[in-house]
Amino acid sequence: SQQGEEDPQALSIQEGENATMNCSYKTSINNLQWYRQNSGRGLVHLILIRSNEREKHSGRLRVTLDTSKKSSSLLITASRAADTASYFCATWLSNNNDMRFGAGTRLTVKP
Amino acid sequence: GAGVSQSPSNKVTEKGKDVELRCDPISGHTALYWYRQSLGQGLEFLIYFQGNSAPDKSGLPSDRFSAERTGGSVSTLTIQRTQQEDSAVYLCASSLNRAEDTQYFGPGTRLTVL
């Protein structure tokens, strides 16, 4: 079963708009990571937020983490057509020794 | 520096054949991971190697799947007696030290079982 679940499953916006994606998880974590995937091949790491952090920024990306609600959000500001991709959250389950990825949000940015 | 590489990039095989997929992690990375991704789906974790320690194989989908990592570097994922449901993209990743570190992914191997 998925540890992380993203919503929405798909998001379509116009260039210049902001995109917000959410992720929920079930167990305690040390950190949560967001990845991006183009065209179903290799993933690219975007940002890692630790359990003692509430917010983190990287360029046009802003990630929040609420450990009390076991949820995280990824905000992409001023989106561009090149941001079109699938976005996944991921957490490491130390009890199971495995990495759990959510099902992903498919973002489409229309030029 | 060089990233994670995987070979072959594409593999088409007949049902019942064995296949071997290879992963070269980033030099110096001690942790290595294998995932499977079916079309339009998320990533399914298969197995994780930490240094020279024996891996936990419980994530492998069946006993037809096996993986090894020689000398703490290159890894191979072997699927015996392939089935059509094995068709997927197989992704490899490595990270510097701990399992929770940032993972760097290879481009994947697309396996098609006819």
Backbone of each chain as ProteinMPNN parsed JSONL, in Angstrom:
{"seq_chain_A": "SQQGEEDPQALSIQEGENATMNCSYKTSINNLQWYRQNSGRGLVHLILIRSNEREKHSGRLRVTLDTSKKSSSLLITASRAADTASYFCATWLSNNNDMRFGAGTRLTVKP", "coords_chain_A": {"N_chain_A": [[0.853, -1.184, 0.0], [0.343, 2.336, -0.489], [2.393, 4.656, 1.149], [2.47, 7.383, 0.978], [0.051, 9.621, -0.188], [-0.973, 11.467, -2.862], [-2.746, 14.445, -3.651], [-4.227, 16.797, -5.894], [-4.944, 14.03, -8.182], [-4.536, 14.751, -10.766], [-3.733, 17.833, -12.302], [-4.445, 20.781, -13.973], [-3.307, 23.745, -15.257], [-2.908, 27.244, -16.178], [-0.076, 28.783, -17.684], [1.948, 30.717, -15.558], [0.214, 30.715, -13.431], [-0.184, 29.533, -10.012], [0.661, 26.311, -8.664], [-0.558, 23.863, -6.54], [0.156, 21.016, -4.693], [-0.724, 18.223, -2.727], [0.22, 16.005, -0.077], [-0.265, 13.117, 1.831], [0.631, 11.095, 4.636], [1.268, 8.098, 6.607], [2.779, 7.067, 8.749], [5.22, 7.817, 11.351], [7.877, 10.016, 10.482], [11.253, 10.835, 9.481], [12.055, 12.539, 7.536], [10.67, 14.098, 4.598], [10.371, 13.797, 1.132], [10.244, 15.391, -2.072], [9.778, 14.596, -5.454], [10.265, 14.852, -8.987], [9.024, 13.744, -12.122], [9.567, 13.294, -15.48], [7.931, 12.188, -18.357], [7.739, 9.447, -17.578], [10.238, 8.301, -16.932], [13.423, 8.53, -15.373], [13.521, 9.857, -12.026], [13.749, 13.113, -10.557], [15.204, 14.678, -7.855], [13.637, 17.116, -5.874], [13.257, 18.543, -3.409], [13.962, 18.262, 0.083], [12.467, 17.934, 3.176], [12.838, 18.172, 6.627], [11.65, 16.513, 9.607], [11.56, 18.306, 11.683], [11.235, 20.706, 10.524], [9.125, 23.239, 9.211], [8.609, 24.631, 6.942], [10.013, 25.089, 3.705], [12.039, 26.511, 1.174], [12.868, 26.603, -2.293], [14.01, 28.144, -4.91], [11.389, 28.568, -7.127], [9.854, 26.865, -5.705], [7.941, 25.864, -2.899], [7.743, 24.163, 0.053], [5.74, 22.705, 2.526], [5.361, 21.235, 5.767], [3.387, 19.411, 7.924], [3.516, 17.783, 10.686], [1.741, 17.024, 12.615], [-0.609, 16.633, 11.314], [0.23, 14.86, 9.534], [0.928, 15.559, 6.864], [1.933, 17.128, 3.789], [2.714, 19.835, 1.591], [3.316, 20.916, -1.741], [4.177, 23.745, -3.395], [4.251, 25.344, -6.451], [5.269, 28.233, -7.763], [4.324, 30.799, -10.125], [4.055, 29.211, -12.565], [5.467, 27.334, -15.316], [5.401, 26.173, -18.706], [7.319, 24.209, -18.887], [7.254, 23.033, -16.431], [5.496, 21.023, -16.531], [4.835, 17.793, -15.6], [5.064, 14.761, -13.612], [4.586, 14.679, -10.12], [5.9, 13.517, -7.114], [5.593, 12.568, -3.713], [7.693, 11.276, -1.099], [8.588, 8.959, 1.431], [10.71, 7.459, 3.898], [10.409, 4.316, 5.337], [11.466, 3.269, 8.231], [11.009, 1.052, 9.807], [10.261, -0.909, 8.041], [12.271, -0.881, 6.261], [12.003, 0.321, 3.704], [11.271, 2.498, 0.914], [8.653, 4.658, 0.403], [6.629, 5.786, -2.123], [4.186, 8.141, -3.158], [1.238, 8.004, -5.262], [1.369, 10.048, -7.014], [1.018, 13.318, -8.554], [-0.218, 14.469, -11.535], [0.843, 17.092, -13.289], [-0.161, 19.554, -15.532], [0.862, 22.242, -17.384], [-0.379, 24.765, -19.205], [0.63, 26.569, -22.043]], "CA_chain_A": [[0.0, 0.0, 0.0], [1.107, 3.559, -0.578], [2.567, 5.422, 2.379], [2.073, 8.741, 0.673], [-1.016, 9.76, -1.172], [-1.029, 12.843, -3.32], [-3.933, 14.94, -4.319], [-5.077, 15.961, -6.732], [-4.256, 13.085, -9.053], [-4.162, 15.501, -11.956], [-3.948, 19.268, -12.152], [-4.171, 21.479, -15.218], [-3.35, 25.187, -15.013], [-2.301, 28.094, -17.195], [1.252, 29.311, -17.369], [1.903, 31.898, -14.705], [-0.553, 30.42, -12.219], [0.476, 28.699, -9.014], [0.17, 24.936, -8.56], [-0.391, 23.293, -5.199], [-0.066, 19.583, -4.612], [-0.718, 17.793, -1.34], [0.652, 14.629, 0.19], [-0.512, 12.652, 3.192], [1.352, 9.868, 4.947], [0.607, 7.405, 7.712], [3.633, 6.74, 9.896], [6.187, 8.843, 11.727], [8.941, 10.144, 9.5], [12.377, 11.725, 9.778], [11.994, 13.582, 6.514], [9.787, 13.845, 3.466], [11.019, 14.308, -0.077], [9.444, 15.568, -3.281], [10.477, 14.279, -6.682], [9.575, 15.176, -10.24], [9.299, 12.773, -13.166], [9.125, 13.608, -16.844], [7.783, 11.128, -19.358], [7.818, 8.088, -17.077], [11.577, 7.735, -16.761], [14.078, 8.811, -14.103], [13.014, 10.914, -11.167], [14.69, 14.139, -10.128], [14.91, 15.156, -6.512], [13.339, 18.546, -5.811], [13.45, 19.159, -2.099], [13.817, 17.402, 1.252], [12.114, 18.69, 4.37], [12.997, 17.328, 7.798], [10.463, 16.496, 10.461], [11.558, 19.467, 12.584], [11.039, 21.903, 9.713], [7.72, 23.467, 8.847], [8.531, 25.198, 5.597], [11.306, 25.163, 3.034], [11.932, 27.122, -0.144], [13.937, 26.396, -3.248], [13.582, 28.82, -6.131], [9.926, 28.775, -7.194], [9.207, 25.805, -4.935], [7.766, 26.03, -1.458], [7.205, 22.939, 0.644], [5.366, 22.778, 3.936], [5.201, 19.946, 6.435], [2.628, 19.443, 9.162], [3.647, 16.425, 11.221], [0.559, 16.686, 13.417], [-1.629, 16.169, 10.363], [0.9, 13.924, 8.619], [0.686, 16.027, 5.51], [2.889, 18.059, 3.203], [2.258, 20.424, 0.337], [4.317, 21.47, -2.65], [3.657, 24.875, -4.157], [5.095, 25.855, -7.527], [4.767, 29.555, -8.108], [4.58, 31.302, -11.484], [4.364, 27.99, -13.297], [5.891, 27.412, -16.704], [5.071, 24.956, -19.461], [8.361, 23.208, -18.593], [6.951, 22.383, -15.149], [4.631, 19.872, -16.799], [5.504, 16.563, -15.147], [4.417, 14.131, -12.453], [5.263, 15.028, -8.878], [5.704, 12.475, -6.114], [6.204, 12.684, -2.396], [8.286, 9.994, -0.706], [9.078, 8.857, 2.809], [11.408, 6.216, 4.211], [9.841, 3.605, 6.465], [12.615, 2.606, 8.833], [10.605, -0.258, 10.335], [10.163, -1.861, 6.932], [13.41, -0.691, 5.364], [11.665, 0.615, 2.322], [10.913, 3.866, 0.536], [7.297, 4.665, -0.13], [6.239, 6.908, -2.968], [2.784, 8.281, -3.445], [0.834, 7.715, -6.64], [1.781, 11.183, -7.836], [0.117, 14.299, -9.158], [0.176, 14.796, -12.894], [0.639, 18.523, -13.509], [-0.057, 20.058, -16.903], [0.87, 23.701, -17.45], [-0.689, 25.147, -20.584], [1.278, 27.845, -22.404]], "C_chain_A": [[0.881, 1.223, 0.0], [1.216, 4.188, 0.79], [2.087, 6.828, 2.13], [0.959, 8.737, -0.361], [-1.099, 11.208, -1.565], [-2.427, 13.191, -3.796], [-3.668, 16.356, -4.784], [-4.272, 14.953, -7.545], [-3.769, 13.781, -10.308], [-4.551, 16.954, -11.753], [-3.557, 19.94, -13.452], [-4.348, 22.974, -14.972], [-2.747, 25.935, -16.187], [-0.922, 28.547, -16.725], [1.109, 30.599, -16.559], [1.114, 31.688, -13.423], [0.304, 29.594, -11.25], [-0.16, 27.313, -8.987], [0.452, 24.425, -7.162], [-0.75, 21.82, -5.222], [0.091, 19.168, -3.154], [-0.335, 16.328, -1.221], [0.311, 14.287, 1.621], [0.242, 11.347, 3.403], [0.833, 9.318, 6.26], [1.479, 7.201, 8.937], [4.535, 7.912, 10.239], [7.341, 8.845, 10.733], [10.079, 11.0, 10.051], [12.465, 12.851, 8.747], [11.014, 13.167, 5.429], [10.428, 14.488, 2.248], [9.995, 14.44, -1.195], [10.339, 15.334, -4.489], [9.602, 14.647, -7.867], [9.982, 14.123, -11.268], [8.717, 13.253, -14.48], [9.011, 12.315, -17.622], [8.09, 9.718, -18.844], [9.197, 7.492, -16.979], [12.156, 8.187, -15.427], [13.486, 9.974, -13.336], [14.134, 11.873, -10.791], [14.268, 14.643, -8.763], [14.696, 16.668, -6.529], [13.737, 19.148, -4.47], [13.228, 18.127, -1.001], [13.501, 18.285, 2.438], [12.16, 17.756, 5.563], [11.811, 17.484, 8.731], [10.413, 17.68, 11.417], [11.453, 20.79, 11.822], [9.569, 22.026, 9.338], [7.575, 23.968, 7.425], [9.941, 25.28, 5.017], [11.099, 25.699, 1.632], [13.128, 26.72, -0.995], [13.486, 26.978, -4.569], [12.088, 29.08, -6.12], [9.151, 27.724, -6.413], [9.102, 26.185, -3.467], [7.112, 24.757, -0.931], [6.875, 23.208, 2.101], [5.204, 21.363, 4.477], [4.456, 20.156, 7.737], [2.632, 18.037, 9.73], [2.447, 16.042, 12.077], [-0.563, 16.156, 12.543], [-1.058, 15.126, 9.396], [0.621, 14.318, 7.174], [1.76, 17.021, 5.098], [2.267, 18.645, 1.947], [3.454, 20.959, -0.432], [3.636, 22.552, -3.471], [4.687, 25.268, -5.206], [4.508, 27.192, -7.93], [5.14, 29.918, -9.546], [4.948, 30.164, -12.425], [4.702, 28.276, -14.759], [5.505, 26.115, -17.401], [6.068, 23.837, -19.144], [8.158, 22.527, -17.247], [6.026, 21.187, -15.333], [5.379, 18.582, -16.524], [4.611, 15.906, -14.1], [5.255, 14.417, -11.216], [4.882, 14.013, -7.808], [6.288, 12.911, -4.772], [6.706, 11.302, -1.979], [8.768, 10.066, 0.729], [9.738, 7.503, 3.003], [10.765, 5.597, 5.442], [10.942, 2.777, 7.12], [12.256, 1.229, 9.396], [10.601, -1.325, 9.243], [11.392, -1.841, 6.031], [12.953, -0.545, 3.923], [11.214, 2.057, 2.156], [9.537, 3.831, -0.104], [7.033, 5.96, -0.894], [4.725, 6.949, -3.09], [2.503, 7.994, -4.911], [1.117, 8.876, -7.572], [0.65, 12.09, -8.276], [0.651, 14.621, -10.535], [-0.178, 16.254, -13.153], [0.82, 18.845, -14.98], [-0.148, 21.574, -16.85], [0.71, 24.101, -18.907], [-0.057, 26.495, -20.907], [0.257, 28.892, -22.829]], "O_chain_A": [[2.031, 1.168, 0.434], [0.228, 4.249, 1.522], [1.385, 7.41, 2.956], [0.953, 7.93, -1.29], [-1.273, 12.083, -0.717], [-3.178, 12.341, -4.275], [-2.929, 17.074, -4.11], [-3.044, 15.026, -7.584], [-2.716, 13.442, -10.848], [-5.559, 17.264, -11.118], [-2.469, 19.704, -13.977], [-5.409, 23.416, -14.532], [-2.15, 25.334, -17.08], [-0.656, 28.672, -15.53], [0.263, 31.446, -16.845], [1.32, 32.4, -12.44], [1.346, 29.045, -11.609], [-1.353, 27.155, -9.25], [1.57, 24.541, -6.66], [-1.813, 21.426, -5.702], [0.937, 19.701, -2.435], [-0.538, 15.53, -2.136], [0.568, 15.077, 2.529], [0.463, 10.588, 2.459], [0.055, 9.974, 6.952], [0.968, 7.166, 10.057], [4.601, 8.891, 9.495], [7.727, 7.8, 10.21], [9.884, 11.79, 10.975], [12.894, 13.964, 9.053], [10.589, 12.014, 5.366], [10.965, 15.593, 2.327], [9.012, 13.701, -1.253], [11.479, 15.795, -4.55], [8.378, 14.739, -7.765], [11.125, 13.668, -11.29], [7.532, 13.574, -14.578], [9.888, 11.453, -17.554], [8.634, 8.892, -19.576], [9.324, 6.268, -16.945], [11.43, 8.222, -14.434], [13.012, 10.949, -13.919], [15.303, 11.495, -10.718], [13.108, 14.994, -8.548], [15.479, 17.408, -7.125], [14.463, 20.14, -4.411], [12.402, 17.225, -1.144], [14.19, 19.276, 2.68], [11.589, 16.666, 5.523], [11.065, 18.46, 8.654], [9.34, 18.027, 11.912], [11.569, 21.863, 12.413], [8.869, 21.027, 9.172], [6.547, 23.758, 6.782], [10.918, 25.506, 5.731], [10.107, 25.383, 0.976], [14.237, 26.523, -0.497], [12.672, 26.378, -5.272], [11.574, 29.734, -5.213], [7.921, 27.7, -6.457], [10.026, 26.742, -2.875], [6.061, 24.335, -1.414], [7.638, 23.858, 2.816], [4.943, 20.421, 3.729], [4.85, 20.984, 8.559], [1.843, 17.192, 9.309], [2.165, 14.855, 12.247], [-1.368, 15.331, 12.977], [-1.774, 14.585, 8.554], [0.141, 13.515, 6.374], [2.402, 17.661, 5.931], [1.404, 18.03, 1.32], [4.454, 21.39, 0.141], [2.643, 22.3, -4.154], [5.854, 25.496, -4.888], [3.367, 27.263, -8.388], [6.12, 29.423, -10.103], [6.031, 30.161, -13.011], [4.297, 29.281, -15.343], [5.308, 25.086, -16.755], [5.705, 22.66, -19.133], [8.828, 21.537, -16.952], [5.798, 20.425, -14.393], [6.417, 18.306, -17.126], [3.55, 16.422, -13.75], [6.485, 14.396, -11.267], [3.709, 13.693, -7.619], [7.343, 13.542, -4.713], [6.203, 10.283, -2.453], [9.285, 11.087, 1.183], [9.373, 6.522, 2.355], [10.593, 6.26, 6.465], [11.306, 1.711, 6.623], [13.106, 0.34, 9.453], [10.899, -2.492, 9.495], [11.535, -2.684, 5.145], [13.466, -1.219, 3.029], [10.833, 2.733, 3.112], [9.292, 3.066, -1.037], [7.194, 7.063, -0.373], [4.066, 5.91, -3.121], [3.421, 7.77, -5.699], [1.107, 8.709, -8.792], [-0.51, 11.685, -8.357], [1.812, 14.997, -10.696], [-1.354, 16.611, -13.228], [1.815, 18.466, -15.598], [-1.119, 22.127, -16.334], [1.567, 23.807, -19.739], [-0.189, 27.45, -20.141], [0.629, 30.017, -23.164]]}, "seq_chain_B": "GAGVSQSPSNKVTEKGKDVELRCDPISGHTALYWYRQSLGQGLEFLIYFQGNSAPDKSGLPSDRFSAERTGGSVSTLTIQRTQQEDSAVYLCASSLNRAEDTQYFGPGTRLTVL", "coords_chain_B": {"N_chain_B": [[29.939, 15.203, -12.213], [29.513, 11.701, -13.134], [26.242, 10.396, -13.364], [23.726, 8.128, -12.118], [23.706, 5.161, -13.914], [21.964, 2.978, -16.133], [21.478, -0.191, -17.657], [20.113, -2.572, -20.008], [18.646, 0.232, -21.848], [16.249, -0.297, -22.957], [14.416, -3.33, -23.097], [13.227, -6.072, -24.742], [11.579, -9.04, -24.394], [10.781, -12.548, -24.539], [8.049, -14.25, -23.068], [8.831, -16.269, -20.312], [11.563, -16.25, -20.599], [14.755, -15.429, -19.113], [15.883, -12.345, -17.672], [18.363, -9.819, -17.229], [19.085, -6.958, -15.486], [21.005, -4.012, -15.228], [22.69, -1.832, -12.951], [24.586, 1.032, -12.398], [25.727, 2.755, -9.789], [26.16, 6.122, -8.487], [29.522, 7.0, -8.012], [30.932, 6.234, -4.895], [28.576, 6.323, -3.501], [26.809, 4.695, -0.994], [24.388, 3.487, -0.655], [21.858, 1.738, -2.447], [19.061, 1.348, -4.584], [16.259, -0.421, -5.896], [13.432, -0.031, -7.967], [10.126, -0.537, -9.265], [8.034, 0.502, -11.862], [4.924, 0.552, -13.11], [2.976, 1.263, -16.053], [1.804, 4.519, -15.909], [1.617, 4.48, -13.179], [2.575, 4.778, -9.648], [5.78, 4.473, -7.929], [7.023, 1.284, -7.124], [8.611, -0.093, -4.464], [11.373, -2.251, -4.484], [13.896, -3.404, -3.54], [16.688, -2.812, -1.357], [20.03, -1.886, -0.935], [22.547, -1.512, 1.431], [25.671, -0.514, 1.655], [27.836, -3.205, 2.127], [26.095, -4.865, 3.338], [23.746, -7.544, 3.81], [20.816, -7.537, 1.852], [17.349, -6.69, 2.534], [15.009, -8.755, 1.333], [12.314, -8.81, 1.207], [10.626, -7.131, -0.197], [10.646, -7.85, -2.834], [8.692, -8.916, -5.601], [8.183, -11.627, -6.244], [9.564, -14.988, -6.039], [10.872, -15.219, -8.36], [12.336, -13.049, -8.791], [15.497, -11.615, -8.201], [18.315, -10.031, -6.694], [21.558, -8.628, -6.713], [24.525, -7.15, -5.385], [27.625, -6.352, -6.228], [30.736, -6.031, -4.666], [29.936, -3.753, -3.373], [29.152, -1.888, -5.233], [28.264, -1.936, -8.391], [25.046, -3.152, -9.363], [22.842, -5.875, -10.067], [19.671, -6.763, -11.261], [17.776, -9.55, -11.503], [15.379, -11.256, -13.364], [13.699, -14.157, -13.47], [12.218, -16.513, -15.717], [10.317, -14.795, -17.09], [7.203, -13.022, -16.951], [4.227, -11.65, -18.46], [3.154, -9.713, -16.81], [5.369, -8.664, -15.662], [6.23, -6.642, -17.198], [7.339, -3.38, -17.278], [8.793, -0.249, -16.173], [11.96, -0.356, -14.845], [13.561, 1.078, -12.25], [16.551, 2.394, -10.933], [18.271, 3.689, -8.125], [20.578, 5.698, -6.228], [22.048, 6.652, -3.099], [23.943, 8.805, -0.927], [24.701, 8.051, 1.778], [22.824, 7.256, 4.145], [19.61, 5.594, 4.098], [17.628, 7.482, 4.077], [18.584, 9.631, 2.798], [18.833, 11.992, 0.05], [17.833, 10.642, -3.01], [19.279, 9.616, -6.063], [18.338, 9.132, -9.275], [18.548, 6.689, -11.898], [18.039, 6.501, -15.515], [16.342, 4.419, -16.026], [15.166, 1.127, -17.02], [13.233, -0.008, -19.585], [11.174, -2.665, -19.618], [9.73, -5.055, -21.655], [7.615, -7.693, -21.883], [6.756, -10.135, -24.028]], "CA_chain_B": [[30.307, 13.798, -12.238], [28.562, 10.811, -13.766], [25.081, 10.047, -12.57], [23.387, 6.706, -12.082], [23.432, 4.64, -15.245], [21.289, 1.684, -16.176], [21.49, -0.825, -18.972], [19.885, -1.757, -21.197], [17.588, 1.224, -21.678], [15.022, -1.008, -23.328], [14.59, -4.764, -23.245], [12.042, -6.814, -25.141], [11.876, -10.458, -24.229], [9.633, -13.442, -24.642], [7.594, -14.857, -21.824], [9.572, -17.464, -19.922], [13.001, -16.018, -20.655], [15.344, -14.686, -18.0], [16.504, -11.074, -18.033], [19.257, -9.239, -16.228], [19.154, -5.512, -15.593], [22.209, -3.565, -14.539], [22.698, -0.47, -12.418], [25.856, 1.569, -11.915], [25.391, 3.91, -8.955], [27.146, 7.201, -8.416], [30.711, 6.562, -7.281], [30.975, 6.659, -3.496], [27.271, 6.154, -2.848], [26.784, 3.388, -0.33], [23.04, 2.914, -0.693], [21.339, 1.522, -3.804], [17.651, 0.961, -4.521], [15.555, -0.803, -7.116], [11.996, 0.211, -7.979], [9.399, -0.899, -10.474], [6.94, 1.433, -12.145], [4.068, 0.158, -14.207], [2.51, 2.405, -16.842], [0.886, 5.447, -15.259], [1.528, 4.214, -11.738], [3.669, 5.241, -8.811], [6.916, 3.575, -7.814], [6.933, 0.159, -6.194], [9.936, -0.376, -3.919], [11.72, -3.669, -4.605], [14.979, -3.852, -2.679], [17.613, -1.757, -0.939], [21.336, -2.34, -0.488], [23.315, -0.543, 2.2], [27.041, -0.98, 1.71], [28.004, -4.632, 1.852], [25.158, -5.629, 4.16], [22.751, -8.345, 3.095], [19.586, -6.749, 1.706], [16.042, -7.23, 2.899], [14.418, -9.142, 0.058], [10.869, -9.005, 1.359], [9.889, -6.305, -1.141], [10.64, -8.43, -4.18], [7.327, -9.38, -5.841], [8.085, -13.09, -6.248], [10.884, -15.62, -5.967], [11.533, -15.148, -9.672], [13.157, -11.841, -8.758], [16.645, -11.622, -7.303], [19.211, -8.894, -6.927], [22.816, -8.661, -6.005], [25.379, -5.967, -5.526], [28.986, -6.846, -6.096], [31.754, -5.081, -4.238], [29.337, -2.517, -2.888], [28.983, -0.901, -6.301], [27.307, -2.309, -9.435], [23.986, -4.07, -8.951], [22.038, -6.488, -11.118], [18.349, -7.278, -10.921], [17.491, -10.657, -12.404], [14.02, -11.782, -13.353], [13.678, -15.46, -14.132], [10.932, -16.977, -16.261], [9.524, -13.567, -17.126], [5.778, -13.049, -17.239], [3.772, -10.389, -19.06], [2.934, -8.711, -15.762], [6.658, -8.071, -15.282], [6.476, -5.493, -18.069], [7.343, -2.145, -16.501], [10.092, 0.428, -16.144], [12.708, -0.68, -13.635], [14.388, 2.236, -11.915], [17.574, 2.232, -9.915], [18.691, 4.954, -7.516], [21.593, 5.564, -5.184], [22.18, 7.801, -2.205], [25.3, 8.873, -0.407], [24.919, 7.264, 2.981], [21.678, 6.598, 4.744], [18.453, 5.36, 3.236], [16.759, 8.655, 4.022], [19.222, 10.705, 2.047], [18.348, 12.242, -1.305], [18.13, 9.573, -3.963], [19.567, 10.025, -7.437], [17.782, 8.062, -10.094], [18.96, 6.432, -13.262], [16.986, 6.718, -16.51], [15.433, 3.283, -16.051], [15.123, 0.127, -18.092], [11.846, -0.376, -19.938], [11.093, -4.092, -19.925], [8.496, -5.505, -22.294], [7.56, -9.15, -21.991], [5.736, -10.465, -25.046]], "C_chain_B": [[29.219, 12.955, -12.865], [27.432, 10.517, -12.804], [24.897, 8.549, -12.531], [23.104, 6.258, -13.515], [22.795, 3.255, -15.147], [21.381, 1.124, -17.595], [20.77, -2.166, -18.9], [18.825, -0.696, -20.93], [16.239, 0.626, -22.031], [15.349, -2.478, -23.503], [13.251, -5.381, -23.605], [12.399, -8.285, -25.073], [10.603, -11.278, -24.36], [9.303, -14.019, -23.277], [8.38, -16.133, -21.552], [11.078, -17.312, -19.936], [13.459, -15.306, -19.382], [15.931, -13.368, -18.517], [17.343, -10.57, -16.866], [19.372, -7.748, -16.499], [20.304, -5.028, -14.72], [22.084, -2.114, -14.085], [24.091, -0.121, -11.929], [25.552, 2.808, -11.089], [26.459, 4.997, -9.071], [28.317, 6.734, -7.542], [30.703, 7.118, -5.853], [29.652, 6.55, -2.768], [27.188, 4.747, -2.263], [25.425, 2.708, -0.419], [22.54, 2.838, -2.128], [19.947, 0.921, -3.701], [17.175, 0.525, -5.907], [14.056, -0.566, -6.92], [11.415, -0.323, -9.284], [8.245, 0.079, -10.627], [6.164, 0.933, -13.348], [3.49, 1.413, -14.844], [1.502, 3.236, -16.064], [0.744, 5.271, -13.762], [2.677, 4.861, -10.972], [4.775, 4.212, -8.757], [6.664, 2.498, -6.769], [8.353, -0.185, -5.751], [10.196, -1.878, -4.0], [12.752, -4.104, -3.573], [15.965, -2.722, -2.458], [18.9, -2.393, -0.455], [22.006, -1.206, 0.283], [24.716, -1.108, 2.363], [27.139, -2.44, 1.312], [27.04, -5.498, 2.655], [24.192, -6.42, 3.288], [21.442, -7.567, 3.012], [18.364, -7.466, 2.263], [15.295, -7.503, 1.599], [12.892, -9.216, 0.096], [10.044, -8.181, 0.387], [9.856, -6.853, -2.555], [9.3, -9.111, -4.421], [7.162, -10.9, -5.866], [9.493, -13.671, -6.195], [11.558, -15.709, -7.333], [12.485, -13.948, -9.742], [14.313, -12.034, -7.779], [17.533, -10.443, -7.647], [20.48, -9.116, -6.146], [23.596, -7.393, -6.279], [26.802, -6.404, -5.221], [29.93, -5.735, -5.677], [31.196, -3.763, -3.774], [29.119, -1.479, -3.951], [27.885, -1.333, -7.264], [26.289, -3.315, -8.903], [23.296, -4.639, -10.189], [20.728, -6.99, -10.522], [18.025, -8.342, -11.958], [16.053, -11.097, -12.241], [14.048, -13.087, -14.134], [12.275, -15.78, -14.636], [9.944, -15.816, -16.336], [8.08, -13.835, -17.527], [5.37, -11.699, -17.807], [3.568, -9.315, -18.004], [4.233, -8.113, -15.231], [6.986, -6.843, -16.13], [6.305, -4.206, -17.271], [8.666, -1.431, -16.772], [10.74, 0.111, -14.802], [13.719, 0.432, -13.387], [15.359, 1.883, -10.797], [17.934, 3.613, -9.39], [19.798, 4.678, -6.525], [21.573, 6.811, -4.317], [23.501, 7.671, -1.464], [25.531, 7.945, 0.772], [23.658, 6.535, 3.412], [20.525, 6.475, 3.753], [17.588, 6.602, 3.115], [17.377, 9.817, 3.271], [18.56, 10.881, 0.689], [18.774, 11.115, -2.226], [18.307, 10.16, -5.36], [19.222, 8.851, -8.349], [18.497, 7.927, -11.429], [17.79, 6.616, -14.21], [16.015, 5.551, -16.633], [15.67, 2.335, -17.21], [13.667, -0.215, -18.346], [11.836, -1.824, -20.39], [9.727, -4.413, -20.504], [8.582, -7.003, -22.463], [6.415, -9.511, -22.928], [5.057, -11.798, -24.753]], "O_chain_B": [[28.115, 13.444, -13.104], [27.632, 10.405, -11.595], [25.805, 7.791, -12.871], [22.348, 6.908, -14.238], [23.051, 2.485, -14.221], [21.363, 1.859, -18.582], [20.801, -2.832, -17.865], [18.172, -0.727, -19.887], [15.212, 1.004, -21.466], [16.42, -2.833, -23.995], [12.267, -5.237, -22.879], [13.407, -8.717, -25.633], [9.493, -10.75, -24.296], [10.184, -14.241, -22.446], [8.571, -16.966, -22.438], [11.797, -18.131, -19.363], [12.67, -14.676, -18.678], [16.41, -13.288, -19.648], [17.073, -10.852, -15.699], [19.715, -7.33, -17.605], [20.549, -5.55, -13.633], [21.458, -1.287, -14.747], [24.702, -0.86, -11.157], [25.153, 3.828, -11.651], [27.513, 4.8, -9.676], [28.12, 6.151, -6.476], [30.495, 8.312, -5.637], [29.606, 6.673, -1.544], [27.456, 3.753, -2.938], [25.325, 1.489, -0.273], [22.764, 3.749, -2.925], [19.685, 0.085, -2.836], [17.626, 1.032, -6.934], [13.493, -0.856, -5.865], [12.126, -0.528, -10.268], [7.573, 0.435, -9.659], [6.68, 0.895, -14.465], [3.512, 2.491, -14.25], [0.474, 2.727, -15.616], [-0.151, 5.849, -13.146], [3.612, 5.41, -11.555], [4.723, 3.197, -9.451], [6.158, 2.768, -5.68], [9.198, -0.528, -6.577], [9.341, -2.682, -3.628], [12.524, -5.051, -2.82], [16.065, -1.796, -3.263], [18.873, -3.33, 0.343], [22.022, -0.064, -0.177], [24.928, -2.061, 3.114], [26.594, -2.858, 0.29], [27.154, -6.724, 2.653], [23.864, -6.014, 2.173], [21.005, -6.994, 4.01], [18.358, -8.684, 2.436], [14.986, -6.576, 0.851], [12.261, -9.636, -0.873], [8.875, -8.493, 0.16], [9.101, -6.355, -3.39], [8.808, -9.818, -3.541], [6.088, -11.402, -5.536], [10.483, -12.946, -6.293], [12.676, -16.21, -7.451], [13.325, -13.854, -10.637], [14.131, -12.548, -6.676], [17.498, -9.927, -8.764], [20.479, -9.708, -5.067], [23.362, -6.677, -7.252], [27.129, -6.777, -4.095], [29.93, -4.646, -6.251], [31.901, -2.754, -3.777], [28.919, -0.305, -3.636], [26.703, -1.122, -6.99], [26.614, -4.199, -8.111], [23.181, -3.972, -11.217], [20.691, -7.561, -9.431], [18.003, -8.062, -13.156], [15.569, -11.289, -11.126], [14.384, -13.108, -15.318], [11.278, -15.364, -14.047], [8.875, -15.851, -15.726], [7.778, -14.731, -18.315], [6.091, -10.714, -17.65], [3.786, -8.133, -18.271], [4.208, -7.167, -14.443], [7.912, -6.095, -15.816], [5.26, -3.972, -16.665], [9.531, -1.93, -17.491], [10.127, 0.294, -13.75], [14.607, 0.687, -14.201], [15.023, 1.169, -9.852], [17.902, 4.594, -10.134], [19.942, 3.557, -6.037], [21.139, 7.88, -4.745], [24.094, 6.596, -1.382], [26.462, 7.14, 0.758], [23.45, 5.365, 3.091], [20.478, 7.152, 2.726], [16.875, 6.751, 2.123], [16.756, 10.871, 3.126], [17.812, 10.014, 0.237], [19.93, 10.69, -2.22], [17.587, 11.068, -5.774], [19.742, 7.745, -8.206], [18.98, 8.901, -12.006], [16.668, 6.861, -13.769], [14.974, 5.679, -17.277], [16.277, 2.681, -18.224], [12.953, -0.654, -17.444], [12.417, -2.168, -21.419], [8.696, -4.084, -19.917], [9.498, -7.522, -23.1], [5.252, -9.223, -22.647], [4.18, -12.222, -25.506]]}, "name": "protein", "num_of_chains": 2, "seq": "SQQGEEDPQALSIQEGENATMNCSYKTSINNLQWYRQNSGRGLVHLILIRSNEREKHSGRLRVTLDTSKKSSSLLITASRAADTASYFCATWLSNNNDMRFGAGTRLTVKPGAGVSQSPSNKVTEKGKDVELRCDPISGHTALYWYRQSLGQGLEFLIYFQGNSAPDKSGLPSDRFSAERTGGSVSTLTIQRTQQEDSAVYLCASSLNRAEDTQYFGPGTRLTVL"}
